[in-house]
Amino acid sequence: MTISAVEMTIPAAESVRITDDTLSVELSDGRTISVPLAWFPRLSCATQEERNHWRLIGRGQGIHWEDIDEDISVENLLAGRPSSESQASFKRWLAARPARPTRRSRRRRRPTRAR
């Protein structure tokens, strides 16, 4: 029995958008693929500023977030593969991150009026 291999061309990423719960990537073939942000714990824990600081690598075959040391390939997104980072590695990374202010402490308080 012979098996013929089908060569697939992986489209390139052209742009990236991240919401609170979704990673969406526009591809060169016109598709947009969206996956749960929970698939990528580092992105889930990143600030919006860190999430927005991405660049395409390998002529659009992947996306890199330097601030959080995260790389995601278009091929893995198309195949439905979430992050393969181990829990131990993720926990070490999380522990090494600087503490971020809580939502409550980030709010600006209104100055009190003198009475």
C-alpha positions as CSV (number, residue, x, y, z in Angstrom):
1,M,0.0,0.0,0.0
2,T,1.3,3.4,-0.9
3,I,0.6,6.5,1.0
4,S,0.8,9.8,-0.7
5,A,2.0,12.8,1.3
6,V,0.0,16.0,0.9
7,E,2.1,19.0,1.4
8,M,0.3,21.8,3.1
9,T,1.2,25.4,2.8
10,I,0.9,27.1,6.1
11,P,-0.5,30.7,5.7
12,A,1.4,33.5,7.3
13,A,0.1,35.6,10.2
14,E,-0.5,39.2,9.3
15,S,-1.9,40.7,12.4
16,V,-2.8,39.8,16.0
17,R,-5.6,40.9,18.3
18,I,-6.0,39.9,21.9
19,T,-9.1,40.4,24.1
20,D,-9.5,39.4,27.7
21,D,-10.3,35.9,26.6
22,T,-9.3,35.3,23.0
23,L,-6.3,35.4,20.8
24,S,-7.2,36.1,17.1
25,V,-4.7,36.0,14.3
26,E,-5.5,37.2,10.7
27,L,-3.8,34.9,8.1
28,S,-2.5,35.7,4.7
29,D,-5.1,33.4,3.1
30,G,-8.0,35.6,4.4
31,R,-8.9,33.5,7.4
32,T,-8.9,34.6,11.0
33,I,-8.3,32.0,13.6
34,S,-9.4,32.6,17.2
35,V,-8.4,30.4,20.2
36,P,-9.0,30.7,23.9
37,L,-6.4,32.9,25.6
38,A,-6.5,30.3,28.4
39,W,-4.5,28.0,26.0
40,F,-1.5,30.3,26.6
41,P,-1.0,30.9,30.4
42,R,1.7,33.5,29.9
43,L,-0.5,35.6,27.7
44,S,-3.4,35.1,30.1
45,C,-1.3,36.6,32.9
46,A,0.3,39.3,30.9
47,T,-0.7,43.0,31.1
48,Q,-2.5,44.5,28.1
49,E,0.7,46.4,27.4
50,E,2.7,43.2,27.3
51,R,0.1,41.5,25.1
52,N,0.2,44.4,22.6
53,H,4.0,44.2,22.3
54,W,4.2,41.4,19.8
55,R,6.1,40.9,16.5
56,L,5.8,38.4,13.6
57,I,8.7,36.0,13.3
58,G,9.8,33.7,10.5
59,R,8.0,35.7,7.8
60,G,4.7,35.4,9.7
61,Q,5.1,31.7,10.6
62,G,5.0,32.7,14.3
63,I,4.3,35.4,16.8
64,H,6.8,36.5,19.5
65,W,6.1,38.4,22.7
66,E,9.5,39.5,24.0
67,D,8.2,40.9,27.4
68,I,6.8,37.5,28.4
69,D,9.1,35.2,26.4
70,E,6.2,33.6,24.5
71,D,6.3,32.2,21.0
72,I,3.3,30.8,19.2
73,S,3.4,29.2,15.7
74,V,0.6,29.6,13.1
75,E,0.9,25.8,12.5
76,N,0.1,25.0,16.1
77,L,-2.8,27.4,16.1
78,L,-4.2,25.8,13.0
79,A,-3.7,22.3,14.5
80,G,-5.5,23.4,17.7
81,R,-2.4,22.8,19.9
82,P,-2.4,24.9,23.1
83,S,0.8,25.8,25.0
84,S,3.0,22.8,25.8
85,E,4.8,24.6,28.6
86,S,5.0,22.5,31.8
87,Q,3.2,23.6,35.0
88,A,6.6,23.7,36.7
89,S,8.1,26.0,34.1
90,F,5.0,28.3,34.1
91,K,5.1,28.5,37.9
92,R,8.8,29.5,37.9
93,W,8.1,32.1,35.3
94,L,5.2,33.4,37.2
95,A,7.2,33.6,40.5
96,A,9.9,35.6,38.7
97,R,7.5,38.2,37.5
98,P,7.5,41.5,39.3
99,A,4.5,42.0,41.4
100,R,1.8,44.0,39.7
101,P,-0.5,46.4,41.5
102,T,-4.0,45.0,42.1
103,R,-6.9,46.5,40.2
104,R,-8.1,48.3,43.3
105,S,-4.7,50.0,43.9
106,R,-4.4,51.1,40.3
107,R,-7.5,53.3,40.5
108,R,-7.0,56.9,41.0
109,R,-8.7,58.3,43.9
110,R,-10.6,61.6,43.6
111,P,-9.1,64.3,45.8
112,T,-11.2,65.0,48.8
113,R,-12.7,68.4,49.0
114,A,-12.0,70.6,51.9
115,R,-15.1,71.3,53.9
